[in-house]
Amino acid sequence: MSDTPRPPTGPAPGPAEEVPLAGLERSGARRALTPDEARRMAAKVHRVELAISLVLRVGVVASVLVIAVGLGLMFAHHGSWVRLDGPVSYRALTSATTSFPHSFGALGRALASGEGRGIVVLGVLILILTPVLRVAVGVISFAYEKDTPMALVTLFVLAVLVGSFFLAGA
């Protein structure tokens, strides 16, 4: 006979609900949810998914509306930009020398004076910040679901995103 251990011949281990509950809070293993707990968890997940989709929809729609208002004001104040050719055209509007606000101070001054350029930049800023807000909602949602590891990982991602905005300006 060989010295190799033979596999157990008894019944295979059962599903998760047969795992003893002692020590599970430290082991990372989870017990099976009761049907009532599963329904409550599914309802929580559904509410979180709705919140995330609402954040994304509102962010995109708001940015489009703000950009449209800004473009309308720009073309109302500078009718010559509407032409597609000639000395002043949309090419002048989109050139690198166009004076769009490039700092928060300049953006504030442009918005205070009602300049269309500032309003367009605000719309683009809303569009850029929409996914960042989605990550922030993700942090809240994982905390709401009591999933601490994912909440911490998502919080780290949020910190990296916010930090990158500040480091990009340096």
Secondary structure, DSSP 8 states (H G I E B T S, - for coil): ---------S-----GGGS--TTHHHHS------HHHHHHHHHHHHHHHHHHHHHHHHHHHHHHHHHHHHHHHHHHH-GGGG-SSSSSSHHHHHSTTS----SHHHHHHHHHTT-HHHHHHHHHHHHHHHHHHHHHHHHHHHHHTT-HHHHHHHHHHHHHHHHHHHHHT-
